[in-house]
């Protein structure tokens, strides 16, 4: 699942570590999310969207099989 | 460092030292060899734990300790880490079943005692029953 997480994070001037602290996840999780190696749970996706004040669809893109 | 914790670390260190001494110098006869080994091992572990925790608390300031605890809690509850652990556990379990099966066959061909073969086979059976039971247990709750 692709996402614009890195782009949005950089726009807001937040580091991976800061974002990880605010979302209470590890920095590696944020890095893996941004690289597309890891898909977040629905809870985490909501947390991220809520943090950036955006909808989930504005951050994550489902591409299908 | 809290006084209560200091007493606990001191107790662990002293208890470890005493156990080690008893295991090494008091229980010397062949009849109590196992107890001696247990005393030495447990004593050494308790001694190191007491000393280690004492210095750990001494060197880490309270603020640093709180931050570290917070980080450890985050790492422990991190969903990616949890998924990784579950995946690793499942893979290790799969590999172990194969290894234990090979071990049972090897022991049988080597003519090992039936008791030993049965014990290893029992571990495989317990693993399988546990897997089935836990599958249904978690299945009902998820």
N, CA and C atoms of all chains as a GROMACS GRO file, in nm:
protein
  621
    1UNK      N    1   0.084  -0.119   0.000
    1UNK     CA    2   0.000   0.000   0.000
    1UNK      C    3   0.089   0.125   0.000
    2UNK      N    4   0.068   0.207  -0.102
    2UNK     CA    5   0.152   0.328  -0.110
    2UNK      C    6   0.096   0.435  -0.016
    3UNK      N    7   0.181   0.532   0.014
    3UNK     CA    8   0.136   0.640   0.101
    3UNK      C    9   0.219   0.766   0.079
    4UNK      N   10   0.162   0.876   0.129
    4UNK     CA   11   0.231   1.004   0.117
    4UNK      C   12   0.283   1.048   0.254
    5UNK      N   13   0.306   0.953   0.339
    5UNK     CA   14   0.342   0.985   0.477
    5UNK      C   15   0.470   1.068   0.486
    6UNK      N   16   0.570   1.024   0.411
    6UNK     CA   17   0.698   1.096   0.420
    6UNK      C   18   0.682   1.240   0.370
    7UNK      N   19   0.611   1.252   0.260
    7UNK     CA   20   0.591   1.385   0.200
    7UNK      C   21   0.519   1.477   0.299
    8UNK      N   22   0.411   1.424   0.358
    8UNK     CA   23   0.332   1.506   0.450
    8UNK      C   24   0.414   1.538   0.575
    9UNK      N   25   0.489   1.442   0.621
    9UNK     CA   26   0.571   1.461   0.742
    9UNK      C   27   0.673   1.572   0.719
   10UNK      N   28   0.739   1.568   0.603
   10UNK     CA   29   0.844   1.669   0.572
   10UNK      C   30   0.782   1.807   0.557
   11UNK      N   31   0.662   1.809   0.496
   11UNK     CA   32   0.593   1.939   0.479
   11UNK      C   33   0.569   2.007   0.613
   12UNK      N   34   0.538   1.924   0.713
   12UNK     CA   35   0.508   1.980   0.846
   12UNK      C   36   0.634   1.998   0.930
   13UNK      N   37   0.749   1.959   0.873
   13UNK     CA   38   0.876   1.977   0.944
   13UNK      C   39   0.890   1.889   1.068
   14UNK      N   40   0.842   1.768   1.057
   14UNK     CA   41   0.850   1.675   1.172
   14UNK      C   42   0.948   1.563   1.136
   15UNK      N   43   1.031   1.526   1.232
   15UNK     CA   44   1.123   1.414   1.208
   15UNK      C   45   1.051   1.281   1.234
   16UNK      N   46   1.112   1.174   1.185
   16UNK     CA   47   1.053   1.041   1.206
   16UNK      C   48   1.041   1.010   1.355
   17UNK      N   49   1.145   1.052   1.428
   17UNK     CA   50   1.147   1.023   1.572
   17UNK      C   51   1.036   1.099   1.645
   18UNK      N   52   1.016   1.222   1.606
   18UNK     CA   53   0.910   1.303   1.670
   18UNK      C   54   0.774   1.241   1.641
   19UNK      N   55   0.755   1.203   1.516
   19UNK     CA   56   0.628   1.141   1.478
   19UNK      C   57   0.606   1.011   1.552
   20UNK      N   58   0.712   0.932   1.563
   20UNK     CA   59   0.703   0.804   1.634
   20UNK      C   60   0.666   0.826   1.780
   21UNK      N   61   0.726   0.928   1.841
   21UNK     CA   62   0.697   0.960   1.982
   21UNK      C   63   0.551   0.999   2.000
   22UNK      N   64   0.502   1.081   1.909
   22UNK     CA   65   0.364   1.129   1.920
   22UNK      C   66   0.263   1.017   1.899
   23UNK      N   67   0.298   0.924   1.808
   23UNK     CA   68   0.206   0.814   1.779
   23UNK      C   69   0.230   0.693   1.870
   24UNK      N   70   0.333   0.703   1.952
   24UNK     CA   71   0.371   0.595   2.044
   24UNK      C   72   0.402   0.464   1.971
   25UNK      N   73   0.480   0.479   1.865
   25UNK     CA   74   0.533   0.361   1.795
   25UNK      C   75   0.684   0.382   1.784
   26UNK      N   76   0.752   0.278   1.734
   26UNK     CA   77   0.897   0.291   1.721
   26UNK      C   78   0.932   0.369   1.593
   27UNK      N   79   1.052   0.424   1.590
   27UNK     CA   80   1.096   0.499   1.472
   27UNK      C   81   1.105   0.404   1.351
   28UNK      N   82   1.142   0.278   1.378
   28UNK     CA   83   1.152   0.179   1.269
   28UNK      C   84   1.017   0.157   1.202
   29UNK      N   85   0.911   0.164   1.281
   29UNK     CA   86   0.776   0.147   1.224
   29UNK      C   87   0.746   0.259   1.127
   30UNK      N   88   0.780   0.383   1.167
   30UNK     CA   89   0.754   0.498   1.079
   30UNK      C   90   0.837   0.483   0.951
   31UNK      N   91   0.962   0.444   0.967
   31UNK     CA   92   1.049   0.425   0.850
   31UNK      C   93   0.994   0.318   0.757
   32UNK      N   94   0.950   0.206   0.814
   32UNK     CA   95   0.894   0.097   0.733
   32UNK      C   96   0.764   0.138   0.665
   33UNK      N   97   0.684   0.220   0.735
   33UNK     CA   98   0.559   0.269   0.676
   33UNK      C   99   0.590   0.355   0.555
   34UNK      N  100   0.686   0.447   0.572
   34UNK     CA  101   0.719   0.541   0.464
   34UNK      C  102   0.778   0.468   0.343
   35UNK      N  103   0.852   0.360   0.369
   35UNK     CA  104   0.911   0.283   0.258
   35UNK      C  105   0.813   0.188   0.193
   36UNK      N  106   0.695   0.177   0.251
   36UNK     CA  107   0.594   0.086   0.196
   36UNK      C  108   0.620  -0.059   0.230
   37UNK      N  109   0.715  -0.084   0.322
   37UNK     CA  110   0.746  -0.223   0.358
   37UNK      C  111   0.646  -0.277   0.460
   38UNK      N  112   0.576  -0.186   0.525
   38UNK     CA  113   0.485  -0.228   0.632
   38UNK      C  114   0.353  -0.154   0.616
   39UNK      N  115   0.243  -0.229   0.628
   39UNK     CA  116   0.110  -0.168   0.623
   39UNK      C  117   0.058  -0.151   0.765
   40UNK      N  118   0.009  -0.032   0.798
   40UNK     CA  119  -0.035  -0.010   0.937
   40UNK      C  120  -0.166  -0.079   0.966
   41UNK      N  121  -0.192  -0.101   1.094
   41UNK     CA  122  -0.324  -0.149   1.134
   41UNK      C  123  -0.421  -0.033   1.117
   42UNK      N  124  -0.550  -0.063   1.121
   42UNK     CA  125  -0.652   0.042   1.102
   42UNK      C  126  -0.641   0.145   1.215
   43UNK      N  127  -0.606   0.097   1.334
   43UNK     CA  128  -0.593   0.188   1.448
   43UNK      C  129  -0.481   0.288   1.424
   44UNK      N  130  -0.367   0.236   1.380
   44UNK     CA  131  -0.253   0.323   1.356
   44UNK      C  132  -0.280   0.418   1.240
   45UNK      N  133  -0.347   0.367   1.137
   45UNK     CA  134  -0.381   0.451   1.022
   45UNK      C  135  -0.471   0.568   1.067
   46UNK      N  136  -0.567   0.538   1.155
   46UNK     CA  137  -0.654   0.644   1.207
   46UNK      C  138  -0.575   0.743   1.291
   47UNK      N  139  -0.484   0.690   1.371
   47UNK     CA  140  -0.402   0.778   1.457
   47UNK      C  141  -0.320   0.873   1.372
   48UNK      N  142  -0.260   0.819   1.264
   48UNK     CA  143  -0.177   0.902   1.176
   48UNK      C  144  -0.263   1.009   1.110
   49UNK      N  145  -0.379   0.966   1.058
   49UNK     CA  146  -0.468   1.061   0.991
   49UNK      C  147  -0.514   1.170   1.088
   50UNK      N  148  -0.548   1.130   1.209
   50UNK     CA  149  -0.592   1.225   1.311
   50UNK      C  150  -0.481   1.321   1.348
   51UNK      N  151  -0.359   1.270   1.355
   51UNK     CA  152  -0.244   1.353   1.392
   51UNK      C  153  -0.222   1.464   1.288
   52UNK      N  154  -0.234   1.426   1.160
   52UNK     CA  155  -0.211   1.524   1.053
   52UNK      C  156  -0.338   1.600   1.014
   53UNK      N  157  -0.447   1.566   1.078
   53UNK     CA  158  -0.576   1.630   1.050
   53UNK      C  159  -0.617   1.609   0.904
   54UNK      N  160  -0.596   1.487   0.858
   54UNK     CA  161  -0.633   1.450   0.721
   54UNK      C  162  -0.715   1.321   0.727
   55UNK      N  163  -0.773   1.284   0.613
   55UNK     CA  164  -0.844   1.155   0.610
   55UNK      C  165  -0.742   1.046   0.575
   56UNK      N  166  -0.778   0.921   0.605
   56UNK     CA  167  -0.688   0.809   0.577
   56UNK      C  168  -0.656   0.802   0.428
   57UNK      N  169  -0.759   0.827   0.345
   57UNK     CA  170  -0.741   0.818   0.199
   57UNK      C  171  -0.647   0.925   0.145
   58UNK      N  172  -0.630   1.033   0.220
   58UNK     CA  173  -0.538   1.137   0.175
   58UNK      C  174  -0.394   1.100   0.205
   59UNK      N  175  -0.376   1.002   0.288
   59UNK     CA  176  -0.239   0.960   0.324
   59UNK      C  177  -0.206   0.824   0.262
   60UNK      N  178  -0.298   0.728   0.270
   60UNK     CA  179  -0.273   0.592   0.221
   60UNK      C  180  -0.356   0.563   0.097
   61UNK      N  181  -0.294   0.491   0.000
   61UNK     CA  182  -0.361   0.459  -0.127
   61UNK      C  183  -0.366   0.308  -0.147
   62UNK      N  184  -0.488   0.257  -0.156
   62UNK     CA  185  -0.504   0.115  -0.182
   62UNK      C  186  -0.500   0.091  -0.332
   63UNK      N  187  -0.408   0.003  -0.374
   63UNK     CA  188  -0.391  -0.019  -0.518
   63UNK      C  189  -0.454  -0.146  -0.568
   64UNK      N  190  -0.505  -0.233  -0.481
   64UNK     CA  191  -0.566  -0.358  -0.525
   64UNK      C  192  -0.460  -0.461  -0.561
   65UNK      N  193  -0.502  -0.581  -0.601
   65UNK     CA  194  -0.410  -0.691  -0.633
   65UNK      C  195  -0.354  -0.676  -0.773
   66UNK      N  196   1.783   0.698   4.417
   66UNK     CA  197   1.740   0.559   4.434
   66UNK      C  198   1.660   0.541   4.563
   67UNK      N  199   1.545   0.472   4.556
   67UNK     CA  200   1.463   0.457   4.676
   67UNK      C  201   1.531   0.362   4.774
   68UNK      N  202   1.506   0.388   4.908
   68UNK     CA  203   1.571   0.306   5.010
   68UNK      C  204   1.525   0.161   5.002
   69UNK      N  205   1.395   0.143   4.973
   69UNK     CA  206   1.340   0.008   4.963
   69UNK      C  207   1.411  -0.073   4.858
   70UNK      N  208   1.438  -0.008   4.742
   70UNK     CA  209   1.506  -0.077   4.633
   70UNK      C  210   1.649  -0.112   4.672
   71UNK      N  211   1.714  -0.020   4.745
   71UNK     CA  212   1.852  -0.042   4.789
   71UNK      C  213   1.860  -0.168   4.874
   72UNK      N  214   1.763  -0.183   4.966
   72UNK     CA  215   1.760  -0.302   5.052
   72UNK      C  216   1.740  -0.428   4.970
   73UNK      N  217   1.653  -0.419   4.869
   73UNK     CA  218   1.626  -0.534   4.783
   73UNK      C  219   1.751  -0.578   4.709
   74UNK      N  220   1.824  -0.478   4.653
   74UNK     CA  221   1.946  -0.511   4.578
   74UNK      C  222   2.051  -0.570   4.672
   75UNK      N  223   2.061  -0.513   4.793
   75UNK     CA  224   2.157  -0.564   4.892
   75UNK      C  225   2.121  -0.707   4.929
   76UNK      N  226   1.991  -0.732   4.948
   76UNK     CA  227   1.945  -0.867   4.984
   76UNK      C  228   1.980  -0.967   4.874
   77UNK      N  229   1.952  -0.929   4.750
   77UNK     CA  230   1.981  -1.016   4.635
   77UNK      C  231   2.131  -1.048   4.628
   78UNK      N  232   2.212  -0.944   4.648
   78UNK     CA  233   2.358  -0.961   4.639
   78UNK      C  234   2.407  -1.054   4.748
   79UNK      N  235   2.362  -1.028   4.871
   79UNK     CA  236   2.406  -1.110   4.985
   79UNK      C  237   2.354  -1.255   4.970
   80UNK      N  238   2.227  -1.268   4.934
   80UNK     CA  239   2.168  -1.402   4.916
   80UNK      C  240   2.244  -1.480   4.809
   81UNK      N  241   2.278  -1.409   4.701
   81UNK     CA  242   2.354  -1.472   4.593
   81UNK      C  243   2.490  -1.517   4.640
   82UNK      N  244   2.557  -1.430   4.715
   82UNK     CA  245   2.691  -1.463   4.766
   82UNK      C  246   2.685  -1.583   4.861
   83UNK      N  247   2.584  -1.583   4.947
   83UNK     CA  248   2.570  -1.693   5.045
   83UNK      C  249   2.543  -1.825   4.974
   84UNK      N  250   2.450  -1.820   4.878
   84UNK     CA  251   2.417  -1.942   4.801
   84UNK      C  252   2.540  -1.996   4.729
   85UNK      N  253   2.616  -1.903   4.669
   85UNK     CA  254   2.736  -1.941   4.595
   85UNK      C  255   2.835  -2.008   4.690
   86UNK      N  256   2.855  -1.946   4.807
   86UNK     CA  257   2.949  -1.999   4.906
   86UNK      C  258   2.906  -2.139   4.950
   87UNK      N  259   2.776  -2.152   4.980
   87UNK     CA  260   2.724  -2.282   5.025
   87UNK      C  261   2.742  -2.387   4.916
   88UNK      N  262   2.709  -2.350   4.795
   88UNK     CA  263   2.720  -2.444   4.683
   88UNK      C  264   2.864  -2.486   4.657
   89UNK      N  265   2.957  -2.393   4.672
   89UNK     CA  266   3.098  -2.420   4.638
   89UNK      C  267   3.176  -2.486   4.752
   90UNK      N  268   3.153  -2.438   4.876
   90UNK     CA  269   3.240  -2.481   4.987
   90UNK      C  270   3.170  -2.567   5.092
   91UNK      N  271   3.039  -2.566   5.099
   91UNK     CA  272   2.970  -2.643   5.203
   91UNK      C  273   2.920  -2.777   5.148
   92UNK      N  274   2.850  -2.770   5.033
   92UNK     CA  275   2.796  -2.893   4.973
   92UNK      C  276   2.904  -2.956   4.883
   93UNK      N  277   2.997  -3.025   4.944
   93UNK     CA  278   3.111  -3.077   4.866
   93UNK      C  279   3.101  -3.226   4.833
   94UNK      N  280   3.015  -3.298   4.904
   94UNK     CA  281   3.009  -3.443   4.882
   94UNK      C  282   2.943  -3.476   4.749
   95UNK      N  283   2.970  -3.595   4.700
   95UNK     CA  284   2.917  -3.639   4.570
   95UNK      C  285   2.764  -3.652   4.573
   96UNK      N  286   2.712  -3.688   4.692
   96UNK     CA  287   2.568  -3.711   4.705
   96UNK      C  288   2.485  -3.585   4.678
   97UNK      N  289   2.545  -3.468   4.710
   97UNK     CA  290   2.471  -3.343   4.692
   97UNK      C  291   2.529  -3.258   4.577
   98UNK      N  292   2.586  -3.327   4.480
   98UNK     CA  293   2.653  -3.258   4.369
   98UNK      C  294   2.555  -3.167   4.293
   99UNK      N  295   2.432  -3.219   4.272
   99UNK     CA  296   2.332  -3.141   4.196
   99UNK      C  297   2.292  -3.016   4.273
  100UNK      N  298   2.274  -3.033   4.404
  100UNK     CA  299   2.237  -2.918   4.488
  100UNK      C  300   2.349  -2.814   4.487
  101UNK      N  301   2.470  -2.864   4.489
  101UNK     CA  302   2.587  -2.776   4.488
  101UNK      C  303   2.586  -2.692   4.359
  102UNK      N  304   2.563  -2.759   4.247
  102UNK     CA  305   2.558  -2.690   4.117
  102UNK      C  306   2.448  -2.587   4.114
  103UNK      N  307   2.332  -2.627   4.169
  103UNK     CA  308   2.218  -2.534   4.173
  103UNK      C  309   2.251  -2.412   4.257
  104UNK      N  310   2.315  -2.436   4.369
  104UNK     CA  311   2.353  -2.326   4.457
  104UNK      C  312   2.450  -2.232   4.391
  105UNK      N  313   2.548  -2.288   4.322
  105UNK     CA  314   2.649  -2.204   4.255
  105UNK      C  315   2.583  -2.121   4.145
  106UNK      N  316   2.503  -2.187   4.063
  106UNK     CA  317   2.438  -2.118   3.951
  106UNK      C  318   2.343  -2.009   3.998
  107UNK      N  319   2.254  -2.049   4.086
  107UNK     CA  320   2.154  -1.954   4.137
  107UNK      C  321   2.221  -1.840   4.214
  108UNK      N  322   2.320  -1.877   4.294
  108UNK     CA  323   2.393  -1.778   4.372
  108UNK      C  324   2.462  -1.675   4.284
  109UNK      N  325   2.530  -1.724   4.180
  109UNK     CA  326   2.599  -1.634   4.088
  109UNK      C  327   2.499  -1.541   4.019
  110UNK      N  328   2.386  -1.599   3.977
  110UNK     CA  329   2.284  -1.519   3.906
  110UNK      C  330   2.226  -1.410   3.997
  111UNK      N  331   2.193  -1.447   4.120
  111UNK     CA  332   2.135  -1.349   4.214
  111UNK      C  333   2.236  -1.240   4.248
  112UNK      N  334   2.361  -1.281   4.267
  112UNK     CA  335   2.468  -1.185   4.300
  112UNK      C  336   2.483  -1.082   4.188
  113UNK      N  337   2.492  -1.134   4.064
  113UNK     CA  338   2.509  -1.045   3.948
  113UNK      C  339   2.386  -0.956   3.930
  114UNK      N  340   2.268  -1.013   3.954
  114UNK     CA  341   2.145  -0.935   3.939
  114UNK      C  342   2.142  -0.820   4.039
  115UNK      N  343   2.176  -0.850   4.165
  115UNK     CA  344   2.174  -0.747   4.268
  115UNK      C  345   2.272  -0.636   4.240
  116UNK      N  346   2.396  -0.674   4.206
  116UNK     CA  347   2.500  -0.574   4.178
  116UNK      C  348   2.464  -0.495   4.052
  117UNK      N  349   2.419  -0.566   3.952
  117UNK     CA  350   2.385  -0.502   3.824
  117UNK      C  351   2.274  -0.401   3.839
  118UNK      N  352   2.165  -0.440   3.909
  118UNK     CA  353   2.052  -0.349   3.928
  118UNK      C  354   2.093  -0.228   4.011
  119UNK      N  355   2.180  -0.251   4.109
  119UNK     CA  356   2.227  -0.142   4.195
  119UNK      C  357   2.299  -0.036   4.111
  120UNK      N  358   2.393  -0.081   4.030
  120UNK     CA  359   2.469   0.014   3.947
  120UNK      C  360   2.383   0.075   3.837
  121UNK      N  361   2.291  -0.004   3.785
  121UNK     CA  362   2.201   0.046   3.681
  121UNK      C  363   2.118   0.163   3.736
  122UNK      N  364   2.062   0.144   3.855
  122UNK     CA  365   1.984   0.251   3.917
  122UNK      C  366   2.070   0.371   3.954
  123UNK      N  367   2.192   0.343   3.996
  123UNK     CA  368   2.282   0.450   4.040
  123UNK      C  369   2.324   0.537   3.923
  124UNK      N  370   2.352   0.473   3.809
  124UNK     CA  371   2.406   0.545   3.694
  124UNK      C  372   2.298   0.618   3.615
  125UNK      N  373   2.176   0.564   3.613
  125UNK     CA  374   2.069   0.626   3.534
  125UNK      C  375   1.992   0.722   3.622
  126UNK      N  376   1.986   0.849   3.581
  126UNK     CA  377   1.914   0.948   3.662
  126UNK      C  378   1.765   0.921   3.652
  127UNK      N  379   1.687   0.982   3.740
  127UNK     CA  380   1.543   0.955   3.744
  127UNK      C  381   1.477   0.994   3.612
  128UNK      N  382   1.513   1.111   3.559
  128UNK     CA  383   1.452   1.157   3.433
  128UNK      C  384   1.487   1.063   3.320
  129UNK      N  385   1.614   1.030   3.315
  129UNK     CA  386   1.661   0.938   3.210
  129UNK      C  387   1.590   0.805   3.223
  130UNK      N  388   1.571   0.762   3.348
  130UNK     CA  389   1.504   0.635   3.374
  130UNK      C  390   1.361   0.637   3.325
  131UNK      N  391   1.291   0.748   3.348
  131UNK     CA  392   1.151   0.761   3.304
  131UNK      C  393   1.144   0.757   3.152
  132UNK      N  394   1.238   0.831   3.088
  132UNK     CA  395   1.240   0.834   2.940
  132UNK      C  396   1.269   0.694   2.886
  133UNK      N  397   1.366   0.629   2.950
  133UNK     CA  398   1.403   0.495   2.904
  133UNK      C  399   1.286   0.398   2.921
  134UNK      N  400   1.217   0.408   3.035
  134UNK     CA  401   1.102   0.318   3.060
  134UNK      C  402   0.995   0.342   2.955
  135UNK      N  403   0.973   0.470   2.923
  135UNK     CA  404   0.872   0.507   2.824
  135UNK      C  405   0.908   0.446   2.689
  136UNK      N  406   1.038   0.459   2.652
  136UNK     CA  407   1.084   0.403   2.523
  136UNK      C  408   1.068   0.252   2.521
  137UNK      N  409   1.103   0.187   2.631
  137UNK     CA  410   1.092   0.041   2.639
  137UNK      C  411   0.946   0.000   2.624
  138UNK      N  412   0.856   0.076   2.690
  138UNK     CA  413   0.713   0.045   2.680
  138UNK      C  414   0.664   0.061   2.536
  139UNK      N  415   0.712   0.167   2.468
  139UNK     CA  416   0.673   0.190   2.328
  139UNK      C  417   0.722   0.075   2.241
  140UNK      N  418   0.849   0.037   2.259
  140UNK     CA  419   0.905  -0.073   2.178
  140UNK      C  420   0.829  -0.203   2.202
  141UNK      N  421   0.790  -0.226   2.328
  141UNK     CA  422   0.720  -0.350   2.363
  141UNK      C  423   0.581  -0.353   2.300
  142UNK      N  424   0.513  -0.239   2.298
  142UNK     CA  425   0.375  -0.233   2.247
  142UNK      C  426   0.366  -0.194   2.100
  143UNK      N  427   0.481  -0.167   2.038
  143UNK     CA  428   0.482  -0.128   1.897
  143UNK      C  429   0.421  -0.239   1.812
  144UNK      N  430   0.323  -0.203   1.727
  144UNK     CA  431   0.249  -0.307   1.654
  144UNK      C  432   0.337  -0.382   1.556
  145UNK      N  433   0.431  -0.314   1.494
  145UNK     CA  434   0.521  -0.382   1.399
  145UNK      C  435   0.607  -0.484   1.473
  146UNK      N  436   0.658  -0.446   1.590
  146UNK     CA  437   0.739  -0.539   1.670
  146UNK      C  438   0.657  -0.661   1.712
  147UNK      N  439   0.530  -0.635   1.749
  147UNK     CA  440   0.443  -0.746   1.791
  147UNK      C  441   0.420  -0.841   1.674
  148UNK      N  442   0.392  -0.783   1.556
  148UNK     CA  443   0.370  -0.868   1.438
  148UNK      C  444   0.496  -0.947   1.403
  149UNK      N  445   0.611  -0.881   1.417
  149UNK     CA  446   0.738  -0.949   1.390
  149UNK      C  447   0.757  -1.067   1.484
  150UNK      N  448   0.732  -1.043   1.612
  150UNK     CA  449   0.748  -1.150   1.712
  150UNK      C  450   0.656  -1.267   1.682
  151UNK      N  451   0.532  -1.235   1.644
  151UNK     CA  452   0.435  -1.342   1.614
  151UNK      C  453   0.480  -1.422   1.492
  152UNK      N  454   0.529  -1.350   1.390
  152UNK     CA  455   0.574  -1.418   1.269
  152UNK      C  456   0.694  -1.507   1.299
  153UNK      N  457   0.788  -1.451   1.376
  153UNK     CA  458   0.909  -1.526   1.414
  153UNK      C  459   0.871  -1.650   1.494
  154UNK      N  460   0.779  -1.632   1.592
  154UNK     CA  461   0.734  -1.743   1.674
  154UNK      C  462   0.674  -1.855   1.591
  155UNK      N  463   0.592  -1.817   1.494
  155UNK     CA  464   0.528  -1.917   1.408
  155UNK      C  465   0.632  -1.992   1.325
  156UNK      N  466   0.729  -1.918   1.269
  156UNK     CA  467   0.833  -1.982   1.186
  156UNK      C  468   0.920  -2.074   1.270
  157UNK      N  469   0.960  -2.027   1.388
  157UNK     CA  470   1.045  -2.109   1.476
  157UNK      C  471   0.971  -2.237   1.514
  158UNK      N  472   0.840  -2.223   1.542
  158UNK     CA  473   0.759  -2.339   1.578
  158UNK      C  474   0.756  -2.440   1.464
  159UNK      N  475   0.739  -2.391   1.340
  159UNK     CA  476   0.736  -2.480   1.223
  159UNK      C  477   0.868  -2.556   1.210
  160UNK      N  478   0.978  -2.481   1.221
  160UNK     CA  479   1.110  -2.543   1.206
  160UNK      C  480   1.135  -2.644   1.318
  161UNK      N  481   1.093  -2.609   1.439
  161UNK     CA  482   1.115  -2.699   1.554
  161UNK      C  483   1.041  -2.830   1.538
  162UNK      N  484   0.920  -2.824   1.482
  162UNK     CA  485   0.843  -2.948   1.462
  162UNK      C  486   0.919  -3.041   1.368
  163UNK      N  487   0.973  -2.981   1.259
  163UNK     CA  488   1.051  -3.063   1.165
  163UNK      C  489   1.176  -3.120   1.232
  164UNK      N  490   1.245  -3.035   1.308
  164UNK     CA  491   1.368  -3.079   1.374
  164UNK      C  492   1.341  -3.190   1.475
  165UNK      N  493   1.232  -3.173   1.552
  165UNK     CA  494   1.199  -3.276   1.653
  165UNK      C  495   1.160  -3.407   1.584
  166UNK      N  496   1.090  -3.396   1.472
  166UNK     CA  497   1.053  -3.518   1.398
  166UNK      C  498   1.178  -3.590   1.349
  167UNK      N  499   1.272  -3.512   1.297
  167UNK     CA  500   1.399  -3.573   1.250
  167UNK      C  501   1.472  -3.635   1.368
  168UNK      N  502   1.467  -3.567   1.482
  168UNK     CA  503   1.534  -3.618   1.602
  168UNK      C  504   1.475  -3.752   1.646
  169UNK      N  505   1.342  -3.761   1.644
  169UNK     CA  506   1.275  -3.886   1.682
  169UNK      C  507   1.318  -4.000   1.590
  170UNK      N  508   1.319  -3.972   1.460
  170UNK     CA  509   1.358  -4.075   1.363
  170UNK      C  510   1.504  -4.116   1.384
  171UNK      N  511   1.590  -4.017   1.404
  171UNK     CA  512   1.733  -4.044   1.423
  171UNK      C  513   1.755  -4.128   1.548
  172UNK      N  514   1.686  -4.089   1.656
  172UNK     CA  515   1.700  -4.164   1.782
  172UNK      C  516   1.652  -4.308   1.765
  173UNK      N  517   1.543  -4.326   1.688
  173UNK     CA  518   1.490  -4.462   1.665
  173UNK      C  519   1.592  -4.545   1.590
  174UNK      N  520   1.650  -4.489   1.484
  174UNK     CA  521   1.748  -4.562   1.404
  174UNK      C  522   1.874  -4.592   1.483
  175UNK      N  523   1.906  -4.501   1.576
  175UNK     CA  524   2.027  -4.522   1.658
  175UNK      C  525   2.002  -4.622   1.769
  176UNK      N  526   1.876  -4.662   1.787
  176UNK     CA  527   1.844  -4.760   1.892
  176UNK      C  528   1.847  -4.700   2.031
  177UNK      N  529   1.808  -4.574   2.039
  177UNK     CA  530   1.806  -4.507   2.171
  177UNK      C  531   1.696  -4.569   2.258
  178UNK      N  532   1.704  -4.540   2.387
  178UNK     CA  533   1.603  -4.594   2.481
  178UNK      C  534   1.464  -4.544   2.443
  179UNK      N  535   1.365  -4.634   2.461
  179UNK     CA  536   1.226  -4.598   2.424
  179UNK      C  537   1.176  -4.478   2.500
  180UNK      N  538   1.220  -4.466   2.626
  180UNK     CA  539   1.174  -4.355   2.710
  180UNK      C  540   1.212  -4.221   2.647
  181UNK      N  541   1.334  -4.214   2.599
  181UNK     CA  542   1.384  -4.089   2.540
  181UNK      C  543   1.305  -4.057   2.412
  182UNK      N  544   1.285  -4.159   2.329
  182UNK     CA  545   1.211  -4.138   2.203
  182UNK      C  546   1.069  -4.094   2.234
  183UNK      N  547   1.008  -4.161   2.333
  183UNK     CA  548   0.870  -4.125   2.368
  183UNK      C  549   0.861  -3.983   2.422
  184UNK      N  550   0.962  -3.941   2.498
  184UNK     CA  551   0.960  -3.804   2.552
  184UNK      C  552   0.967  -3.701   2.441
  185UNK      N  553   1.054  -3.725   2.344
  185UNK     CA  554   1.067  -3.630   2.232
  185UNK      C  555   0.939  -3.631   2.149
  186UNK      N  556   0.884  -3.751   2.127
  186UNK     CA  557   0.758  -3.761   2.051
  186UNK      C  558   0.646  -3.690   2.125
  187UNK      N  559   0.646  -3.701   2.256
  187UNK     CA  560   0.543  -3.635   2.337
  187UNK      C  561   0.549  -3.484   2.320
  188UNK      N  562   0.670  -3.429   2.309
  188UNK     CA  563   0.684  -3.284   2.288
  188UNK      C  564   0.617  -3.244   2.157
  189UNK      N  565   0.636  -3.325   2.053
  189UNK     CA  566   0.574  -3.294   1.922
  189UNK      C  567   0.423  -3.297   1.936
  190UNK      N  568   0.372  -3.400   2.003
  190UNK     CA  569   0.226  -3.413   2.019
  190UNK      C  570   0.171  -3.296   2.100
  191UNK      N  571   0.240  -3.261   2.209
  191UNK     CA  572   0.195  -3.148   2.291
  191UNK      C  573   0.193  -3.020   2.209
  192UNK      N  574   0.297  -2.998   2.126
  192UNK     CA  575   0.302  -2.880   2.040
  192UNK      C  576   0.182  -2.874   1.948
  193UNK      N  577   0.150  -2.989   1.887
  193UNK     CA  578   0.037  -2.994   1.792
  193UNK      C  579  -0.096  -2.968   1.863
  194UNK      N  580  -0.115  -3.032   1.979
  194UNK     CA  581  -0.240  -3.011   2.054
  194UNK      C  582  -0.254  -2.866   2.099
  195UNK      N  583  -0.140  -2.811   2.141
  195UNK     CA  584  -0.139  -2.670   2.185
  195UNK      C  585  -0.175  -2.578   2.070
  196UNK      N  586  -0.121  -2.608   1.953
  196UNK     CA  587  -0.150  -2.526   1.834
  196UNK      C  588  -0.299  -2.531   1.802
  197UNK      N  589  -0.357  -2.651   1.805
  197UNK     CA  590  -0.500  -2.666   1.774
  197UNK      C  591  -0.584  -2.593   1.878
  198UNK      N  592  -0.550  -2.615   2.006
  198UNK     CA  593  -0.626  -2.553   2.114
  198UNK      C  594  -0.620  -2.402   2.104
  199UNK      N  595  -0.497  -2.346   2.085
  199UNK     CA  596  -0.481  -2.200   2.081
  199UNK      C  597  -0.546  -2.140   1.957
  200UNK      N  598  -0.550  -2.216   1.848
  200UNK     CA  599  -0.615  -2.167   1.727
  200UNK      C  600  -0.763  -2.141   1.755
  201UNK      N  601  -0.828  -2.240   1.819
  201UNK     CA  602  -0.970  -2.224   1.850
  201UNK      C  603  -0.992  -2.120   1.961
  202UNK      N  604  -0.900  -2.117   2.057
  202UNK     CA  605  -0.912  -2.022   2.169
  202UNK      C  606  -0.908  -1.877   2.118
  203UNK      N  607  -0.805  -1.848   2.038
  203UNK     CA  608  -0.793  -1.711   1.986
  203UNK      C  609  -0.894  -1.685   1.876
  204UNK      N  610  -0.933  -1.791   1.806
  204UNK     CA  611  -1.033  -1.776   1.701
  204UNK      C  612  -1.166  -1.726   1.756
  205UNK      N  613  -1.201  -1.775   1.876
  205UNK     CA  614  -1.328  -1.733   1.936
  205UNK      C  615  -1.321  -1.588   1.985
  206UNK      N  616  -1.201  -1.542   2.014
  206UNK     CA  617  -1.188  -1.408   2.072
  206UNK      C  618  -1.154  -1.300   1.971
  207UNK      N  619  -1.123  -1.342   1.849
  207UNK     CA  620  -1.088  -1.241   1.747
  207UNK      C  621  -1.195  -1.229   1.640
   0.00000   0.00000   0.00000
